[in-house]
Structure formats: C-alpha cells, structure tokens
Amino acid sequence: MECPSLDAYESLPYDRLSVRETHPDHLAVLARLHGIESPDPGACRVLELGCASGANLIPMAWFLPGSRFLGLDLSAAQVDAGQAQIARLQLHNIEIRQADVGTVELGDEGFDYVIAHGLYSWVPAPVRVALLGLIRRHLNPGGVAYLSFNALPGWHMRGMLREMLLFHVRALVAAPQRLAAAREFLAFLDTGLGGLQALSAEYLRHELAALMQAPDSYLYHEYLATVNEPVLFSDFVADAQRAGLRYLCNAELHYQFPASLGETAEQALAAFTDPLARQQYLDFLLNRNFHQALLVGDDNVRPGELDYERFTRLALFADLSPPRKLELRKTKAQLFTDSAGERHAVSHPLTRAALTRLSQVYPQALDYSVLESDAQRQVAETGDPRLAGQVEHLFGELFQLFALGAVSASCHAGGALPAPQMPACATPLALAEAAAGRLVDSRHASLRLDPLSALAVQSFDGRRDDQAITAVLRDAGASGVRVDPVALRRMLARRGALRS
C-alpha cells in the first residue's frame, strides 16, 4: 500500500514541530477526565505512525526516560535522519523503523498511546482502514490513540485553493518545480485579488497571508500531495467503530462546549441529545476544517461526559505572564499573556493568584489542592480576605482556561528540571533542535526560532563565556540589539534547554 507521493516526502521532508496535544501526559489527562484509568505517562509505551524524522517523538523520549517509544515511517530518508539524531543524542528508549502502516506486522507488541498526526487524510481509503485496524490490534487496555485529519465541511474552502494550485502545476512532475510554480501562483493570486471585495476573495487573502509564511513542506504536502481526502467527523467515527474503536473527545477540549458559540447556538445544539450528533452539527456551525480526535478501545465510553471532580485530582502548569500590577482586592478582568502572545482575561483574584504562582514555577506542575491553598493564602494576606473562600470561581476559571489550552494539566505534580549550575551549556537536544530552527521544552511546547534566536541557543555550547556569546550574536548582525547572556540562560533553563 505504498503512498503515491513518497518521492515528494523523500525530496521534501516534512518540516514538523512538536505537537503538544499528542504528548502522553495530555492524552492521559483527557482519558482520566472521562473516567478511563490511563497508563502512567512516565512509564508507558508510545507508538507514532507516520513519525517522519521523529521531530515529535524524539523530544518525548528525551524528557521521559522511563517510557519507550517506537516510530514508523515509509520514507527511508526521514527514517535515516531520525535514526542519526537518536544516535547523536545517545537515546536508548526510542526506535524509528521504516515501515508501511498499511501492511506492517508488529507481532504482539502493545502500546499505551498511539499517535497518527497528519496521516489519516493523506493516505488512500484502504490504508485508512488498515491504519485503524493496526491501532485497535496494538492499543493496550486503558490506552488512547490520537488521530488528526482534515475535516468537512470546512476543508471545502481550502480545497478550493488546492484545486487551483493543482491545476496550475498540472504539467510538472518533480517536487521542486511544482513547489516553485505553486509559490508563483500564490503571488499571482495575491496581486490579482487586491481590489476584489467578494467574500471568496477575502477568504483567499486570509489563506494567502498564512501560506506566504508557511514552510515549503507544509504548502507542498497540504496542497499539492497526491492524496488529501478530508472526511466528515461522523464518517470518521463510523470508520473507527467498525474497527472496534470508540471516539472519546477532541484533543482541544473547548470544541466540546457549544456555549463558546453564544447562547443562541448553544440552545440550537441542545436539541441533539446524542453527543456525537451534537459534535457533527457543531462542526457545521464552526465550519470546522481540522480535527484532533482521541479514540479508545473501551465499549463503555461515553463521549463528551466529563467527570469534573477529577479535574481537582490533577496537577496544573501554565506558562502565562501576569499583568505588571496584580489586583487581588477586586473581581475584575486582568490579562495574562501566553507564550504565543495571546491574552486571556481572568476575573477572580483567586485565579489571578493561582496563575501567577504557576508562572513562577513553570514548567513545574502543582497539585490542584496545593495551588488552591496557595491562592487562598495569597488573596487572604494581600488581597480581600472575603474573596479567598470563593473556590468555586477558581475552579470555573481554571477549567475554562484548561479547555482553551491556556492552562495545562498533568497526571503528576512536579516535572520541573533541576536548575543547572551557572555557567551552563545547552543540552544536546536543544543544540540539535536549534540547528533545525526550533526548540522544544520539557512540556512539549514548541517554539519556532528565527535565525538569531537559533544562533543564540547554539552559542551556549559550553565553549564560550558570556563575552564570547555576546560577540557572536553581535557579529551575526544584531547591531542595536541588546544582548544579555544571563537573561538568555534563564530563559533556556526555564525551557529545560540547559544542563550543568
């Protein structure tokens, strides 16, 4: 069942960052919130199908030495690259093999977590059937599978652009020439749409703005690949059920809550008592074009039914910057900013105190009960003591932020790496990632690095002092940029990118 676009993957490897939603800790948390006692993420078996060169899997193996990881990919070039990276990092808990997911035999190997990101929509229908069967055969009891796919009806809009691009490159065969022609066509569209006011033109301008900044590999494999077959959510669920798998939830939990669309939409969707039907019609209202679905093998699972009390048994972590002046005496909105620059309004002093505490200890996770006590103490001592007992407001806001992805949860407290003794150098993983223009922290959050930032990380190689690092960065064209190696070290230590 060889993929018809394999040559393109060989000549144009997919430029992938880590995908936070695929991390076993995140999958375990969502399973436990739905009443499934998922395996310990710190001592589990993980399988990634279509792992490319391991950009998603290798950082997991680095930061979870007690777990074991297997990646499969059809591309020999990408498998070779992944194996070389594993050898350089001297990792002994991960293996990447060349294999066709449509025909591979894994014997009696079982896995607690299975990941298939960017694969399901990009293979022919027979391979999709084989993929689901493979997952069902090898998913351990209590295990969770993650599959992402392009979804209808929303992908019809992107499909319009894909059809245009495929027409434009129809006479070309080699991937580099097709890619160059596609970039040429995008420039044509950008110019030609400038004065048009139609809704379709507005949509295309929005897509063009994103594609102009996208890596070549994304443009090619999303819009020029031989196979890209988006599916309805309900059809995906039916296919999974035929394979003996059950839909659990979306990896981005906020998609399960119609209230986010407003009161009118929530009332309309309330007519659907079947949660799977409600999810499909929610897709229609949102015009959804992408899904990150979690599947389990438990026939008794009830999709969408959360045990909210279990949220208080978890540990929370968050990389949010608090406002300059924290207000703990009044209930009013203050903005906390995440690492991507998105702002989140937080109303209650207890929640603001809790998020500030989490920002101080990131990447450490604090037990919910400990976080609640710390926040109450802070508000009682420096805010309005009358508000310190309103823990129901703390729960409500923290869960909403968790559903939105601004706050994360872990099965275990802790998780912070020991602070390196200064001066320190970058870890082998950080040096390797920076060479590829990215950085992955201990919580599987991924940063795309600009050339200067990548050079900054690579400068902490243990062979330079602060003066030499400053000189390297200034010589690279950072004139006018204030270089502070001490601040850079603190940032890298926080990201788990430094070692003593």
Residue pairs with C-beta under 8 A, 6 or more apart in sequence:
1 100
1 102
1 103
1 123
1 124
1 126
1 127
1 130
2 74
2 100
3 9
3 74
3 122
3 123
3 127
3 226
3 227
4 124
4 226
4 227
5 122
5 221
5 225
5 226
5 227
6 74
6 75
7 175
8 175
8 220
8 221
8 224
8 225
8 226
9 52
9 74
9 75
9 77
9 78
9 221
10 75
10 76
10 77
10 78
11 174
11 175
11 176
12 175
12 176
12 179
12 216
12 217
12 220
12 221
13 52
13 53
13 75
13 77
13 78
13 81
13 217
14 52
14 78
14 118
14 217
14 218
14 221
15 215
15 216
15 217
15 218
16 52
16 55
16 56
16 118
17 55
17 56
17 438
17 440
17 446
17 448
18 55
18 56
18 59
18 438
18 440
18 444
18 445
18 446
19 56
19 117
19 444
19 446
20 26
20 408
20 443
20 444
20 445
20 446
21 146
21 251
21 252
21 292
22 48
22 56
22 115
22 117
22 146
22 251
22 444
23 41
23 60
23 443
23 444
24 41
24 44
24 46
24 60
24 64
24 67
24 112
24 113
25 41
25 410
25 411
26 251
26 408
26 409
26 444
27 38
27 41
27 113
27 144
27 146
27 251
27 294
28 38
28 39
28 40
28 41
28 113
28 144
28 411
29 314
29 409
29 410
29 411
30 144
30 248
30 249
30 251
30 253
30 294
31 37
31 38
31 142
31 144
31 248
31 294
31 296
32 38
32 310
32 313
32 314
32 411
33 306
33 307
33 308
33 310
33 311
34 248
34 249
34 301
34 302
34 303
34 305
34 306
34 307
35 301
35 302
35 305
35 307
35 310
36 142
36 144
36 248
36 296
36 298
36 301
37 142
38 112
38 142
38 143
38 144
38 411
39 112
39 113
39 140
39 142
39 143
40 411
41 64
41 67
41 113
41 411
42 64
42 66
42 67
42 412
43 66
43 67
44 67
44 68
44 112
44 113
45 67
45 68
45 69
45 70
45 109
45 110
45 111
45 112
45 113
45 140
46 57
46 60
46 67
46 68
46 69
46 70
46 111
46 112
46 113
46 114
46 115
47 69
47 70
47 71
47 72
47 111
47 113
47 114
47 115
47 138
48 56
48 57
48 69
48 70
48 71
48 72
48 114
48 115
48 116
48 117
49 72
49 101
49 114
49 115
49 116
49 119
49 131
49 134
49 135
50 72
50 73
50 74
50 101
50 116
50 117
50 118
50 119
51 57
51 71
51 72
51 73
51 82
51 96
51 115
52 73
52 75
52 78
52 82
53 73
53 78
53 79
53 81
53 82
53 85
53 96
54 71
54 81
54 82
54 85
54 86
54 94
54 96
55 436
55 438
56 115
56 117
57 69
57 71
57 82
57 94
57 96
57 115
58 82
58 85
58 86
58 89
58 91
58 94
58 429
59 429
59 433
59 440
59 444
60 67
60 69
60 444
61 67
61 69
61 86
61 91
61 93
61 94
62 89
62 91
62 427
62 429
63 442
63 444
63 496
64 93
65 93
66 93
67 93
68 93
68 94
69 93
69 94
69 95
70 94
70 95
70 96
70 97
70 109
70 111
71 82
71 94
71 95
71 96
71 97
72 96
72 97
72 98
72 99
72 101
72 104
73 79
73 82
73 96
73 98
73 99
74 98
74 99
74 100
74 101
75 98
76 98
79 96
79 97
79 98
82 96
83 96
85 432
86 94
86 95
86 96
88 428
88 432
89 428
89 429
89 432
90 428
101 116
101 119
101 123
101 127
101 130
101 131
101 134
102 123
102 126
102 127
102 130
102 131
103 130
104 134
106 134
106 137
106 138
109 138
110 138
110 139
110 140
110 143
111 138
111 139
111 140
111 143
112 140
112 142
112 143
112 144
113 143
113 144
113 145
113 146
114 135
114 138
114 139
114 143
114 144
114 145
114 146
115 145
115 146
116 131
116 135
116 145
116 146
116 147
116 148
117 146
117 147
117 148
118 148
118 221
119 131
119 147
119 148
120 128
120 131
120 147
120 148
120 149
120 231
120 236
121 149
121 150
121 227
121 228
121 229
121 230
121 231
122 221
122 225
122 227
122 228
122 229
123 131
123 227
124 227
124 229
125 229
128 239
129 239
129 243
132 239
132 240
132 242
132 243
132 245
133 243
135 145
135 147
135 243
135 245
135 295
136 243
136 244
136 245
136 297
139 145
139 245
139 296
139 297
141 297
142 298
143 296
143 297
144 248
144 294
144 295
144 296
145 245
145 294
145 295
145 296
146 251
146 292
146 293
146 294
146 295
147 236
147 292
147 293
147 295
148 290
148 291
148 292
148 293
149 230
149 231
149 236
149 290
149 291
149 293
150 158
150 228
150 229
150 230
150 231
150 289
150 290
151 230
151 231
151 232
151 233
151 236
151 283
151 288
151 289
151 290
151 291
152 230
152 231
152 232
153 232
153 283
153 284
153 287
153 288
154 283
154 286
154 287
154 288
154 289
154 290
155 230
155 289
155 290
156 230
157 203
157 207
157 287
157 289
158 207
158 222
158 223
158 289
159 230
160 200
161 204
161 207
161 223
162 222
162 223
162 224
162 228
164 185
164 189
165 182
165 185
165 186
165 223
165 224
166 223
166 224
168 181
168 182
168 184
168 185
169 177
169 178
169 181
169 182
169 185
169 224
172 178
172 181
175 220
178 220
178 224
179 216
179 219
179 220
179 224
182 219
182 220
182 223
182 224
183 219
186 208
186 211
186 212
189 204
189 208
190 205
190 208
190 212
193 201
193 204
193 205
193 208
211 219
211 223
222 228
230 289
231 239
232 280
232 283
233 279
233 280
233 283
233 288
233 291
233 293
234 276
234 277
234 280
236 291
236 293
237 247
237 276
240 246
240 247
240 293
240 295
244 297
245 295
245 296
245 297
246 295
246 296
246 297
246 298
246 299
246 301
246 303
247 276
247 293
247 294
247 295
247 303
248 294
248 295
248 296
248 301
248 303
249 256
249 294
249 303
249 304
250 256
250 279
250 291
250 292
250 293
250 294
251 292
251 293
251 294
252 292
252 405
253 402
253 403
253 405
254 260
254 403
254 404
254 405
255 279
255 282
255 286
255 288
256 279
256 304
256 306
256 403
257 403
258 265
258 266
258 269
258 270
258 278
258 282
259 266
261 282
261 285
261 286
265 285
268 285
269 278
269 281
269 282
269 285
272 278
272 281
275 302
275 303
275 304
275 305
276 303
278 304
279 303
279 304
282 288
308 399
311 368
311 395
311 398
311 399
311 402
311 409
312 368
312 369
312 395
313 368
314 367
314 368
314 409
314 410
314 411
315 365
315 366
315 367
315 368
315 409
315 410
315 411
315 412
315 413
315 414
315 415
316 354
316 358
316 365
316 366
316 368
316 371
316 398
316 402
316 407
316 408
316 409
316 410
317 358
317 361
317 362
317 363
317 364
317 365
317 366
317 407
317 408
317 409
317 410
317 415
317 443
318 355
318 358
318 359
318 362
318 401
318 406
318 407
318 408
319 338
319 339
319 359
319 362
319 363
319 443
319 445
320 336
320 337
320 338
320 344
320 355
320 358
320 359
320 406
320 407
321 336
321 337
321 338
321 359
322 334
322 336
322 352
322 355
322 356
322 359
323 334
323 335
323 336
326 334
326 352
326 353
326 356
327 334
327 349
327 352
328 349
328 352
328 353
328 378
328 379
328 382
328 383
328 384
328 387
329 349
329 383
329 384
330 349
330 384
331 347
331 348
331 349
331 387
331 393
332 347
333 345
333 346
333 347
334 345
334 346
334 347
334 352
335 343
335 344
335 345
335 346
336 343
336 344
336 346
336 352
336 355
336 359
336 406
337 343
337 344
338 344
338 406
339 445
339 447
342 406
344 401
344 404
344 406
346 352
346 355
346 397
346 401
347 393
347 397
348 387
348 390
348 393
348 394
348 397
349 379
349 383
349 384
349 387
350 372
350 375
350 376
350 379
350 387
350 388
350 390
350 391
350 393
350 394
351 375
351 393
351 394
351 397
351 398
351 401
353 374
353 375
353 378
353 379
353 383
354 371
354 372
354 374
354 375
354 394
354 398
355 401
355 407
356 378
357 366
357 371
357 374
357 375
357 378
358 366
358 371
358 407
361 416
362 416
362 443
362 494
363 415
363 416
363 417
363 441
363 442
363 443
363 494
363 495
363 496
364 413
364 414
364 415
364 416
365 408
365 409
365 410
365 412
365 413
365 414
365 415
366 374
366 413
367 413
370 413
372 391
372 394
375 394
376 388
376 389
376 391
377 388
379 385
379 387
379 388
380 388
398 407
401 407
402 408
402 409
408 443
415 442
415 443
416 442
417 442
417 496
419 493
420 493
420 498
420 499
420 500
421 500
422 489
423 465
423 466
423 489
424 460
424 489
424 493
424 498
424 499
424 500
425 460
425 461
425 462
425 498
425 499
426 434
426 457
426 458
426 460
426 461
426 462
426 492
426 497
426 498
426 499
427 496
427 497
427 498
427 499
429 440
429 497
430 439
430 457
430 460
430 492
430 495
430 497
430 498
431 457
431 458
431 461
433 439
433 440
433 457
434 449
434 454
434 455
434 457
434 458
435 454
435 458
437 448
437 449
437 451
437 454
438 446
438 447
438 448
438 449
439 446
439 447
439 449
439 457
439 495
439 497
440 446
440 447
441 447
441 494
441 495
441 496
441 497
442 495
442 496
447 495
449 457
451 476
452 473
452 476
452 477
452 478
452 481
455 472
455 473
455 476
456 469
456 473
456 488
457 492
457 497
459 468
459 469
459 472
459 473
460 469
460 488
460 489
460 492
460 498
464 472
466 485
466 486
469 483
469 485
469 488
470 483
470 485
473 481
473 483
474 481
474 483
489 498
492 498
